[in-house]
Amino acid sequence: MSSTPHTHSHEPPFGGSDSAAAGDSGGSPSVLRSTRRTVLRAGAAAAGLGLAGVGSTAGAAQRGTGALAPRAAAEAAATYVVGRGLSDATGEIAEVGMMGYGRVDQQAQGLHTRLRARAFVFADEATKERVLLVVVDTAMIFESVHQAVLKRLGEKYGDLYTHRNVMLTATHTHCGPGGSSHHLLYNVTTLGFHKKTFEALTDGIVEAAERAHEDASPAELTLTHGELKGANANRSRDAFERNPGDIRSHFPDAVDTQTSLLRIERDGSVAGAVNWFATHGTSMSGENKLISADNKGYAAYHWEREVEGADYLADAAPDFVAAFAQTNAGDMSPNLDLEPPTTPADFENTRANGLRQYEAAARQLDARGKQMTGGVDSRLVYIDLSDTTVDAEYTGDGKSHKTSKASIGASMAAGSVEDGPAFPGFEEGENPFWDAISDSIIYEASPELREAQSPKDIFAPVGVMNGIYPWVQEQVPVQLLRIGQLYLIGVPGEVTIGAGLRLRRTVAEVVGADVQDVLVAGYANSYFHYLTTPEEYDSQQYEGGSTLFGRWQLPALQQTAARLASAMRDGEDLPLGPVAPDISGKTISLQPPIVVDAPPLQKEFGDVLTAPRANYRAGERVSVVFAGAHPGNVLHRGGTYLRVEHHRNGEWRTVADDGDWSTTFRWERYGVAASKVTLTWDIPEGTEAGEYRLRYEGDAKPLAGDPRAISGTSPGFTVSG
């Protein structure tokens, strides 16, 4: 359920000066944003979250050494029209299975950071061609969401935004709510389909796209590349080392360190940026029960809010939008010690990894890069991966081969032990029992399956099971977008760096591009699990066991990418192909509904059960417990469940909310129908001394009728300098 963005005075989470208060009382929007930005940047540095020597976007433009160097802004002629949009896409935050780790026990119990959709429209003034790129804080983009978003965009804009030119991508956080797919496999751990989460996700994406459409203005685009070390590690080194020398030499340390930035410049200032870097969204652990945007979400939050001073509750159109997108992250882990993270240590690990990604991106503001020219273009086709013939040109052995119906390997059931194991009794690599079952029964019964899937130890032939109920998607979209000299290969899954390099080289060769300017946009438009090289597949680590359509899946994708690239190069259209069917009418939902909310005995909704202390210092944690209600009644999308308020100039003003890194919202059932809600605030260094309080906002469901708004306010407490 969407709520209207608040228009309250929302101070930055690190306090401010009297001049800021005066500006809030009557200053112009530009003055307000400047004041917030200054205070946020100072507070972030004081809290140890700062810029590590990296200048802000505004500073770079003012110096004339970053975004617009070496030419003056007046001499630069904009050739693109670019729009930016940002929206809340947070779904349910309690009693919903979280998506990513595949753990039944990882049921959400609250919120740490909100999930957001960031959209960018890129249009060529000369040809009027356009593309829409959306980066969403979610685990995967499922075909269910893809279909719903395209339908709604079509209803509003006609044929302006279509399959061909819309790319939806996920950041792949493993701590978002699940249940947004129409395919059963992805809803097993979430007790089926969750309509509220699905609607929040699609509403957020569509709203961000609409805002980007309305925001479109002339702009310049510049592409830069850098190197980022210490933010990823290869969690499947045994498989990677099976690749031939041309792949291993390209990644001498078995990691993809390329960080790429597409910056958007308007009127001499940087107005937005999209960064691509390969690392998994597994900094937050499988033990964590709070909804989180993980490392890429923190990187975007830090840049937008802590550096540039965005107010997510008040600013429908912030001055600056930063997206941190995924690329070929299939075997890239943020856990450098290759050990599963633990909680609560994972909070700091997440922040540190996200900060590294931000710093690497922000450093590129001072790089000359390539000014984008040549317009925009797009192509997309669906292919049936359960039955694709691959030409000998792409298979590597001089023979043609076919893909097969999807099969889950036993090593997929094991999970990635470096980021978080899944089901006990399964191992990455060899599983003798399932190997025996596959060799003696499955492969004997189906030589076609053997030819495509061997040496996989098949645990579940989900492609066959599709005949009974839709478990996994078979008709999948493959896309190619061009923005100037940048090419994005939209792949609906998790691509290893070796597989990604082959795709990138395939497209680069066809279109005549530099391979570093061709990027895999992973987790795009739909989801088919993993994509490995055939050599990696043979190792049957987690990634190979999760390459559902067999050993020849990557060659099938290379063949398709070459077809897309050739059509784009030659200006030819392509038929859409076998579009995935709409199966929305077949969803199963087993989650029990919220029946009724009741306060604890002799209490009222909003009563304080545990009060804060009278005094705190910066660096300490404030914790307040309220008599609350189930947060699933109303999702507060675009709003908040909590506020940190500062008493200043005779009124209470919000300085932080449930979207801020410094706060947490925890929910727990108290008896049968009662709820305890615990709000925490980690007071940042640099917070202005004064009186503060925590405020809870919720909604309680009666036995009959709609939920009604409830709230509670803690006693005031002082923060000393």
ROLUM-922483 format. One line per 8 residues: number of its first residue (from 1); their letters; for each residue x, y, z of C-alpha. Coordinates in nm, 2 decimals, decimal comma, padded with zeros to 4 digits. Each point is the difference from the previous one (the first is absolute). Layout:
NUM> a> X:Y:Z; ...
//
This chain:
1> msstphth> 00,00:00,00:00,00; 00,14:00,33:-00,10; -00,01:00,31:00,22; 00,05:00,36:-00,10; 00,36:00,12:00,06; 00,01:00,22:00,32; 00,07:00,37:-00,03; 00,14:00,04:00,36
9> sheppfgg> 00,32:00,18:00,08; 00,25:-00,28:-00,01; 00,34:00,09:00,13; 00,31:-00,21:-00,08; 00,08:-00,28:00,25; 00,31:00,18:00,13; -00,15:00,32:00,14; 00,05:00,35:-00,13
17> sdsaaagd> 00,06:00,37:00,07; -00,24:00,28:00,08; 00,04:00,12:-00,36; -00,14:-00,34:-00,11; -00,30:00,05:00,22; -00,06:00,35:-00,14; 00,02:-00,15:-00,35; -00,26:-00,27:00,09
25> sggspsvl> -00,23:00,27:00,12; -00,02:00,19:-00,32; 00,30:-00,04:-00,23; -00,01:-00,09:-00,36; 00,02:-00,37:-00,10; 00,35:00,04:-00,14; 00,12:00,16:00,33; -00,17:-00,28:00,20
33> rstrrtvl> 00,17:-00,27:-00,21; 00,34:00,17:00,02; -00,03:00,03:00,38; -00,10:-00,37:00,04; 00,28:-00,11:-00,23; 00,26:00,20:00,19; -00,11:-00,14:00,34; -00,04:-00,35:-00,13
41> ragaaaag> 00,35:00,00:-00,15; 00,16:00,13:00,32; -00,19:-00,25:00,21; 00,09:-00,29:-00,22; 00,37:00,09:00,03; -00,03:00,04:00,37; -00,16:-00,35:00,03; 00,28:-00,16:-00,20
49> lglagvgs> -00,23:-00,04:-00,30; 00,17:00,27:-00,20; 00,14:00,06:-00,34; 00,35:-00,14:00,05; 00,15:00,29:-00,19; -00,27:-00,02:-00,27; -00,16:00,33:-00,09; -00,38:00,03:-00,03
57> tagaaqrg> -00,17:00,04:-00,33; -00,09:00,36:00,07; 00,36:00,07:00,10; 00,13:-00,16:-00,32; -00,22:00,21:-00,22; 00,09:00,32:00,19; 00,37:-00,07:-00,03; -00,03:-00,06:-00,37
65> tgalapra> 00,23:-00,30:00,04; -00,25:-00,29:00,02; -00,31:-00,05:-00,19; 00,06:00,26:-00,27; 00,38:00,00:-00,03; 00,19:00,08:-00,21; -00,26:00,20:-00,20; -00,22:00,28:00,13
73> aaeaaaty> -00,37:-00,08:00,05; -00,10:00,27:-00,25; 00,20:-00,17:-00,27; -00,16:-00,34:00,05; -00,31:-00,06:-00,22; -00,25:-00,24:00,16; -00,12:-00,27:-00,25; -00,21:-00,20:00,24
81> vvgrglsd> -00,32:00,05:00,19; 00,03:-00,18:00,34; -00,25:-00,05:00,28; 00,05:-00,13:00,35; -00,25:-00,15:00,24; 00,01:-00,15:00,35; -00,27:-00,18:00,20; -00,06:-00,22:00,30
89> atgeiaev> -00,04:-00,37:-00,10; 00,00:-00,15:00,35; -00,25:-00,29:00,05; -00,10:-00,19:00,31; 00,25:00,02:00,29; -00,14:-00,26:00,24; -00,11:-00,36:-00,03; 00,11:-00,03:-00,36
97> gmmgygrv> 00,28:-00,23:-00,12; 00,31:00,19:-00,11; 00,12:-00,07:-00,35; 00,36:-00,10:-00,09; 00,14:-00,25:00,24; -00,29:-00,25:-00,05; -00,04:-00,05:00,38; -00,34:-00,08:00,14
105> dqqaqglh> 00,11:00,14:00,34; 00,09:00,34:-00,13; -00,33:00,17:00,06; 00,00:00,38:00,01; -00,04:00,16:00,34; 00,04:00,37:-00,09; 00,19:00,26:-00,20; 00,35:00,14:-00,01
113> trlraraf> 00,00:00,18:-00,34; -00,27:00,06:-00,25; 00,02:-00,15:-00,35; -00,01:00,25:-00,28; -00,05:00,00:-00,38; 00,22:00,24:-00,20; -00,10:00,07:-00,36; 00,18:00,17:-00,29
121> vfadeatk> -00,15:00,10:-00,34; 00,27:00,05:-00,27; -00,13:00,15:-00,32; 00,18:00,11:-00,32; -00,12:00,35:-00,11; 00,08:-00,08:-00,36; -00,17:-00,34:-00,05; -00,25:00,02:00,29
129> ervllvvv> 00,10:-00,35:00,10; 00,00:-00,06:00,37; 00,07:-00,26:00,26; -00,11:-00,04:00,36; 00,24:-00,15:00,25; -00,13:-00,08:00,35; 00,23:-00,13:00,29; -00,20:-00,14:00,29
137> dtamifes> 00,10:-00,10:00,35; -00,13:-00,36:-00,02; 00,13:-00,35:-00,04; -00,12:-00,07:-00,35; -00,22:00,14:-00,27; -00,26:-00,27:-00,07; -00,20:-00,02:-00,32; -00,31:00,07:00,21
145> vhqavlkr> 00,13:00,34:00,08; 00,13:00,06:-00,35; -00,34:-00,07:-00,15; -00,18:00,21:00,26; 00,23:00,30:-00,05; -00,02:-00,01:-00,38; -00,37:-00,03:00,01; -00,04:00,31:00,22
153> lgekygdl> 00,25:00,20:-00,20; -00,19:-00,10:-00,31; -00,33:00,12:00,14; 00,15:00,34:00,08; 00,25:00,06:-00,28; -00,12:-00,22:-00,29; 00,29:-00,15:-00,19; 00,26:00,25:00,14
161> ythrnvml> 00,13:-00,26:00,24; 00,00:-00,36:-00,11; 00,17:-00,34:00,04; 00,27:00,12:-00,24; 00,11:00,32:00,18; -00,07:-00,06:00,37; 00,26:-00,17:00,22; -00,09:-00,09:00,36
169> taththcg> 00,30:-00,11:00,21; 00,04:-00,11:00,36; 00,28:00,08:00,24; -00,03:-00,35:00,14; -00,03:00,07:00,37; -00,07:-00,33:00,18; -00,19:00,18:00,28; -00,31:00,13:-00,18
177> pggsshhl> -00,35:-00,15:00,03; -00,08:-00,30:-00,23; -00,32:-00,12:-00,16; -00,01:00,23:-00,31; 00,04:-00,28:-00,25; -00,27:-00,20:-00,18; 00,22:-00,31:-00,03; -00,02:-00,24:00,29
185> lynvttlg> 00,38:-00,07:00,05; 00,06:00,35:00,13; -00,30:00,00:00,23; 00,07:-00,32:00,19; 00,18:00,18:00,29; -00,25:00,28:00,01; -00,32:-00,20:00,04; -00,10:00,10:-00,35
193> fhkktfea> -00,08:00,32:-00,18; -00,02:00,32:00,20; -00,23:00,25:-00,17; 00,09:00,30:00,21; 00,37:-00,04:-00,06; -00,06:-00,06:-00,37; -00,21:00,32:-00,02; 00,25:00,21:00,20
201> ltdgivea> 00,28:-00,11:-00,23; -00,19:00,07:-00,32; -00,14:00,32:00,13; 00,34:00,12:00,09; 00,15:-00,09:-00,34; -00,28:00,17:-00,19; 00,00:00,31:00,22; 00,38:00,03:-00,05
209> aeraheda> -00,05:-00,04:-00,38; -00,27:00,27:00,00; 00,22:00,24:00,19; 00,29:-00,06:-00,24; -00,23:00,06:-00,29; -00,12:00,33:00,15; 00,35:00,10:00,09; 00,14:-00,03:-00,35
217> spaeltlt> 00,23:00,30:-00,09; 00,30:00,06:-00,23; 00,32:-00,16:00,15; 00,34:-00,12:-00,08; 00,12:-00,36:00,07; 00,35:-00,11:00,08; 00,12:-00,36:00,04; 00,31:-00,07:00,22
225> hgelkgan> 00,16:-00,32:00,13; 00,21:-00,06:00,30; 00,14:-00,28:00,22; -00,14:-00,10:00,33; 00,18:-00,26:00,21; -00,10:-00,13:00,34; -00,37:-00,01:-00,07; -00,04:-00,35:-00,15
233> anrsrdaf> 00,15:-00,34:00,00; -00,05:-00,31:-00,22; -00,20:-00,24:00,21; 00,03:-00,27:-00,27; 00,37:00,00:-00,08; 00,01:-00,38:-00,08; -00,25:00,05:-00,28; 00,16:00,32:-00,12
241> ernpgdir> 00,34:-00,16:-00,04; -00,14:-00,25:-00,25; -00,05:00,29:-00,25; 00,25:00,03:-00,28; 00,29:00,25:00,02; -00,17:00,28:-00,19; -00,25:00,03:00,29; 00,24:-00,06:00,28
249> shfpdavd> 00,25:00,25:-00,13; -00,27:00,27:-00,03; -00,08:-00,05:00,37; 00,35:-00,09:00,15; -00,13:00,01:00,35; -00,33:-00,18:-00,09; -00,20:00,31:00,07; -00,16:00,27:-00,22
257> tqtsllri> 00,13:00,33:00,14; -00,15:00,22:-00,27; -00,23:00,27:00,14; -00,18:00,20:-00,27; -00,18:00,33:00,04; -00,25:00,17:-00,23; -00,04:00,36:00,13; -00,28:00,23:-00,09
265> erdgsvag> 00,09:00,37:-00,03; -00,24:00,29:-00,01; 00,09:00,37:-00,01; 00,35:-00,05:00,12; -00,08:-00,24:00,29; -00,03:-00,37:00,04; -00,37:-00,09:00,04; 00,02:-00,38:00,02
273> avnwfath> 00,22:-00,30:-00,05; -00,03:-00,37:-00,07; 00,28:-00,23:00,12; 00,06:-00,36:-00,09; 00,22:-00,23:00,21; -00,01:-00,37:00,06; -00,06:-00,12:00,35; -00,28:-00,20:00,16
281> gtsmsgen> -00,26:00,15:00,23; 00,10:-00,23:00,28; 00,18:00,24:00,24; -00,31:-00,04:00,23; -00,02:-00,35:00,13; -00,26:-00,27:-00,02; -00,05:00,04:00,38; -00,11:00,36:-00,04
289> klisadnk> -00,38:00,05:00,02; -00,02:00,37:-00,09; -00,08:00,11:-00,35; 00,32:00,16:-00,15; 00,11:00,13:-00,33; 00,35:-00,15:00,07; 00,33:00,15:-00,13; -00,12:00,15:-00,33
297> gyaayhwe> -00,30:00,15:00,18; 00,23:00,16:00,25; 00,23:00,14:-00,27; -00,30:00,17:-00,16; -00,14:00,12:00,33; 00,34:00,14:00,11; 00,04:00,20:-00,32; -00,35:00,13:-00,02
305> revegady> -00,08:00,06:00,36; 00,32:00,03:00,20; 00,20:00,18:-00,27; -00,26:00,18:-00,21; -00,26:00,06:00,27; -00,30:-00,16:-00,16; -00,32:-00,02:00,21; -00,18:-00,31:-00,12
313> ladaapdf> -00,32:00,09:00,18; -00,02:00,35:-00,13; 00,18:00,00:-00,33; -00,20:-00,16:-00,28; 00,27:00,13:-00,24; 00,34:00,01:00,18; 00,28:00,20:-00,15; 00,21:-00,31:-00,04
321> vaafaqtn> -00,08:-00,37:-00,06; 00,27:-00,27:00,02; -00,06:-00,36:-00,09; 00,25:-00,28:00,07; -00,09:-00,28:-00,25; 00,12:-00,36:-00,03; 00,19:-00,15:-00,28; 00,16:-00,35:-00,02
329> agdmspnl> 00,00:-00,07:00,37; -00,09:-00,37:-00,01; 00,33:-00,12:00,17; 00,09:00,33:00,16; -00,04:00,02:00,38; 00,03:00,31:00,22; 00,12:-00,23:00,29; 00,38:00,02:-00,06
337> dleppttp> 00,08:-00,28:00,25; -00,24:-00,23:-00,19; -00,19:-00,07:00,32; -00,37:00,06:00,05; -00,07:00,33:00,17; -00,15:00,01:00,35; -00,23:00,25:00,17; 00,04:00,26:00,13
345> adfentra> 00,35:00,03:-00,14; -00,16:-00,01:-00,35; -00,14:00,36:00,05; 00,35:00,14:00,01; 00,12:-00,23:-00,28; -00,29:00,12:-00,22; 00,08:00,37:00,07; 00,37:-00,05:-00,07
353> nglrqyea> -00,05:-00,18:-00,33; -00,26:00,25:-00,12; 00,23:00,29:00,10; 00,28:-00,15:-00,22; -00,24:-00,02:-00,29; -00,10:00,36:00,05; 00,36:00,12:00,03; 00,10:-00,17:-00,31
361> aarqldar> -00,29:00,15:-00,19; 00,05:00,35:00,14; 00,37:-00,01:-00,09; -00,11:-00,03:-00,37; -00,15:00,35:00,01; 00,35:00,13:-00,05; 00,07:-00,23:-00,29; -00,04:00,13:-00,36
369> gkqmtggv> -00,16:-00,31:-00,13; -00,19:-00,03:-00,33; -00,27:00,25:-00,08; -00,29:-00,20:-00,13; -00,10:00,06:-00,36; -00,19:-00,19:-00,26; -00,35:-00,03:00,16; -00,18:-00,29:00,16
377> dsrlvyid> -00,14:-00,32:-00,12; -00,15:-00,33:00,12; -00,09:-00,36:-00,09; -00,16:-00,28:00,19; -00,10:-00,35:-00,09; -00,14:-00,29:00,20; 00,15:-00,35:-00,05; -00,12:-00,33:00,13
385> lsdttvda> 00,30:-00,12:00,19; -00,16:-00,34:00,05; 00,04:-00,07:-00,37; 00,26:00,21:-00,17; 00,24:-00,13:-00,27; 00,35:00,16:00,03; 00,21:00,03:-00,31; 00,35:-00,15:00,00
393> eytgdgks> 00,14:00,35:-00,02; -00,08:00,06:00,37; 00,04:-00,35:00,16; 00,38:-00,02:00,00; 00,02:-00,36:-00,12; -00,09:00,05:-00,36; -00,34:-00,17:00,03; -00,35:00,13:00,04
401> hktskasi> -00,18:-00,08:00,33; -00,34:00,06:00,16; -00,11:00,12:00,34; -00,25:-00,20:00,20; -00,28:00,04:00,25; 00,10:00,15:00,32; 00,16:-00,21:00,27; 00,13:00,09:00,35
409> gasmaags> 00,33:-00,15:00,10; 00,07:-00,13:00,35; 00,27:00,26:00,03; -00,27:00,27:-00,04; -00,18:-00,14:00,30; 00,32:00,03:00,20; 00,01:00,37:-00,05; 00,31:00,21:-00,02
417> vedgpafp> 00,19:-00,10:00,31; 00,21:00,32:-00,01; -00,30:00,23:00,02; -00,26:-00,21:00,17; -00,07:-00,38:-00,03; -00,36:-00,11:-00,08; -00,11:-00,35:00,07; 00,20:-00,25:00,21
425> gfeegenp> 00,10:-00,33:-00,16; 00,11:00,15:-00,33; 00,35:00,10:-00,11; 00,15:00,23:-00,26; 00,18:-00,22:-00,26; -00,07:-00,37:00,02; -00,31:-00,16:00,16; 00,05:-00,37:-00,04
433> fwdaisds> -00,36:-00,10:00,08; -00,15:00,24:-00,24; 00,27:-00,08:-00,26; -00,10:-00,36:00,02; -00,37:00,09:-00,04; 00,07:00,21:-00,30; 00,23:-00,25:-00,17; -00,21:-00,31:00,06
441> iiyeaspe> -00,35:00,14:-00,04; -00,04:00,35:-00,13; 00,27:00,00:-00,27; -00,08:-00,36:-00,10; -00,36:00,11:-00,05; 00,09:00,31:-00,19; 00,31:00,01:-00,22; -00,10:00,35:-00,10
449> lreaqspk> 00,02:00,11:00,36; 00,34:-00,17:00,03; 00,14:00,18:-00,30; -00,11:00,34:00,13; 00,03:-00,04:00,38; 00,28:-00,24:00,07; 00,21:00,00:00,23; -00,27:00,16:00,22
457> difapvgv> -00,13:-00,21:00,29; -00,37:00,07:-00,05; -00,19:00,06:00,31; -00,33:00,13:-00,14; -00,10:-00,01:-00,37; -00,21:00,32:00,03; -00,04:00,03:-00,38; -00,20:-00,33:00,00
465> mngiypwv> -00,19:00,12:00,31; -00,10:00,31:-00,20; -00,25:-00,23:-00,18; -00,19:-00,02:00,33; 00,05:00,35:00,14; 00,22:00,29:-00,11; 00,31:-00,04:00,22; 00,25:00,20:-00,21
473> qeqvpvql> 00,00:00,22:-00,31; 00,11:-00,15:-00,33; -00,06:00,28:-00,25; 00,24:00,27:00,11; 00,08:00,35:-00,13; 00,35:00,10:-00,12; 00,06:00,37:-00,06; 00,25:00,24:-00,14
481> lrigqlyl> -00,01:00,37:00,08; 00,23:00,26:-00,15; 00,06:00,34:00,16; 00,26:00,18:-00,21; 00,31:-00,23:00,01; -00,13:-00,20:00,30; -00,16:-00,33:-00,07; -00,20:-00,19:00,27
489> igvpgevt> -00,08:-00,37:-00,05; -00,31:-00,07:00,20; 00,02:-00,36:00,13; -00,28:-00,13:00,23; 00,23:-00,17:00,25; 00,33:-00,02:00,19; 00,29:00,00:-00,24; 00,35:-00,10:00,11
497> igaglrlr> 00,29:00,23:-00,11; 00,13:-00,26:-00,25; -00,35:-00,04:-00,16; -00,04:00,38:00,01; 00,33:00,05:-00,18; -00,10:-00,24:-00,28; -00,33:00,19:-00,05; 00,18:00,33:00,01
505> rtvaevvg> 00,25:-00,11:-00,26; -00,27:-00,14:-00,22; -00,19:00,33:-00,01; 00,32:00,22:-00,02; 00,12:-00,19:-00,30; -00,33:00,04:-00,19; -00,05:00,37:00,07; 00,37:00,10:00,00
513> advqdvlv> 00,00:00,12:00,36; 00,27:00,00:00,26; -00,07:-00,30:00,23; 00,01:00,22:00,31; -00,29:00,20:-00,14; -00,21:-00,31:-00,03; -00,15:-00,11:00,33; -00,22:-00,28:00,11
521> agyansyf> -00,31:00,14:00,18; -00,08:-00,30:00,22; -00,33:-00,07:00,17; -00,18:00,17:-00,28; -00,37:-00,03:-00,09; -00,05:-00,37:00,12; 00,18:-00,27:00,18; 00,15:-00,34:-00,11
529> hylttpee> 00,25:-00,05:00,28; 00,37:-00,02:-00,11; 00,21:00,02:-00,31; 00,35:-00,16:00,00; 00,25:-00,09:-00,27; -00,02:-00,37:-00,11; 00,34:-00,05:00,16; -00,13:00,14:00,33
537> ydsqqyeg> -00,32:-00,20:-00,04; 00,21:-00,32:00,00; 00,12:00,07:00,35; -00,36:00,01:00,13; 00,06:00,24:00,28; -00,31:00,19:00,12; 00,00:00,22:-00,31; 00,02:-00,29:-00,24
545> gstlfgrw> -00,27:-00,20:00,18; -00,22:00,31:-00,03; 00,06:00,04:-00,38; -00,34:-00,15:-00,06; -00,01:-00,07:-00,37; 00,33:-00,18:-00,02; 00,36:00,02:-00,13; -00,09:00,18:-00,32
553> qlpalqqt> -00,20:00,28:00,17; 00,27:00,26:-00,04; 00,07:-00,08:-00,37; -00,38:00,04:-00,06; 00,02:00,35:00,16; 00,31:00,09:-00,20; -00,18:-00,10:-00,32; -00,30:00,22:00,10
561> aarlasam> 00,22:00,29:00,11; 00,18:-00,01:-00,34; -00,34:00,00:-00,17; -00,11:00,31:00,20; 00,33:00,17:-00,07; -00,01:-00,06:-00,37; -00,36:00,13:-00,03; 00,10:00,31:00,20
569> rdgedlpl> 00,31:00,06:-00,22; -00,20:-00,05:-00,32; -00,31:00,20:00,11; -00,22:-00,31:-00,03; -00,30:-00,09:00,22; -00,05:-00,34:00,15; -00,32:-00,19:00,08; -00,06:-00,02:00,38
577> gpvapdis> 00,00:-00,38:00,00; -00,18:-00,23:00,24; -00,11:00,24:00,27; -00,04:-00,16:00,34; -00,36:-00,07:00,08; -00,20:00,19:00,27; -00,05:-00,25:00,28; -00,13:00,25:00,26
585> gktislqp> -00,32:-00,20:00,03; 00,19:-00,30:00,13; 00,16:00,15:00,31; -00,02:-00,17:00,34; -00,01:00,20:00,33; 00,03:-00,19:00,32; 00,10:00,28:00,24; -00,27:00,04:00,27
593> pivvdapp> -00,17:00,34:00,00; 00,03:00,25:00,27; -00,32:-00,05:00,20; -00,01:00,26:00,27; 00,24:00,23:00,20; -00,05:00,06:00,37; 00,22:00,19:00,25; 00,16:-00,18:00,29
601> lqkefgdv> -00,22:-00,04:00,31; -00,08:00,34:00,17; 00,19:00,19:-00,28; -00,10:00,21:-00,29; 00,14:00,00:-00,35; 00,31:00,22:00,00; 00,07:-00,02:00,37; 00,37:-00,01:00,08
609> ltaprany> 00,09:-00,33:00,16; 00,37:00,07:00,04; 00,10:00,37:00,02; 00,33:00,15:-00,10; 00,26:00,13:00,25; 00,00:00,37:00,08; 00,34:00,07:-00,15; 00,21:-00,14:-00,29
617> ragervsv> 00,32:00,09:-00,18; 00,09:-00,03:-00,36; 00,10:-00,36:-00,09; -00,26:-00,15:00,24; -00,31:-00,19:-00,09; -00,35:00,12:00,10; -00,26:-00,28:00,03; -00,37:00,04:00,06
625> vfagahpg> -00,27:-00,27:00,01; -00,36:00,08:-00,09; -00,33:-00,19:00,01; -00,04:-00,03:-00,37; -00,18:-00,18:-00,28; 00,09:-00,22:-00,29; 00,20:00,20:-00,26; -00,15:-00,20:-00,28
633> nvlhrggt> -00,34:00,17:00,04; 00,12:00,31:-00,19; 00,35:00,00:-00,16; 00,06:00,37:00,02; 00,16:00,00:-00,34; 00,13:00,35:-00,05; -00,04:00,07:00,37; 00,15:-00,13:00,32
641> ylrvehhr> -00,07:-00,21:00,31; 00,23:00,20:00,22; 00,14:00,35:00,05; 00,28:00,15:00,20; -00,11:00,35:00,09; 00,20:00,29:00,12; -00,16:00,28:00,21; 00,12:00,32:-00,15
649> ngewrtva> -00,13:00,36:-00,02; -00,32:-00,11:00,18; -00,09:-00,29:-00,22; 00,09:-00,37:-00,06; 00,17:-00,07:-00,33; 00,08:-00,33:-00,16; 00,38:-00,06:-00,03; -00,01:-00,38:-00,09
657> ddgdwstt> -00,25:-00,26:-00,09; -00,02:-00,37:-00,08; 00,19:00,04:-00,32; 00,31:00,12:00,17; 00,30:-00,21:00,08; 00,00:00,12:00,37; -00,34:-00,15:00,08; -00,17:-00,34:00,03
665> frwerygv> -00,36:-00,11:00,03; -00,05:-00,34:00,16; -00,34:-00,17:00,04; -00,09:-00,30:00,21; -00,32:-00,17:00,09; -00,10:00,04:00,36; -00,25:-00,26:00,10; -00,27:-00,08:-00,25
673> aaskvtlt> -00,10:00,33:-00,16; 00,23:00,25:00,17; 00,32:00,14:-00,15; 00,32:00,15:00,14; 00,18:00,25:-00,21; 00,35:00,09:00,08; 00,15:00,32:-00,15; 00,37:00,06:00,02
681> wdipegte> 00,22:00,30:-00,10; 00,38:-00,01:00,00; 00,08:00,36:00,06; 00,25:00,11:-00,26; 00,31:00,19:00,08; -00,05:00,37:-00,06; -00,37:-00,01:00,11; -00,10:00,34:00,13
689> ageyrlry> -00,05:00,02:00,37; -00,36:00,04:00,12; -00,32:-00,18:00,07; -00,12:-00,29:-00,21; -00,27:-00,26:00,00; -00,11:-00,31:-00,20; -00,34:-00,03:-00,16; -00,17:-00,32:-00,12
697> egdakpla> -00,26:00,00:-00,28; -00,20:-00,31:-00,07; -00,34:-00,14:-00,09; -00,22:-00,24:00,21; -00,25:-00,24:-00,16; -00,33:-00,04:00,17; -00,20:-00,32:-00,03; -00,21:00,17:-00,27
705> gdpraisg> 00,08:00,29:-00,22; 00,32:00,17:-00,12; 00,31:00,06:00,21; 00,01:00,33:00,19; 00,30:00,21:00,06; 00,17:-00,01:00,34; 00,30:00,17:00,14; 00,22:00,04:00,30
713> tspgftvs> 00,26:00,24:00,12; 00,28:-00,06:00,25; 00,09:00,24:00,28; 00,26:00,25:-00,10; 00,37:-00,06:00,06; 00,30:00,21:-00,04; 00,30:-00,05:-00,22; 00,32:00,17:00,12
721> g> 00,28:00,11:-00,22
//
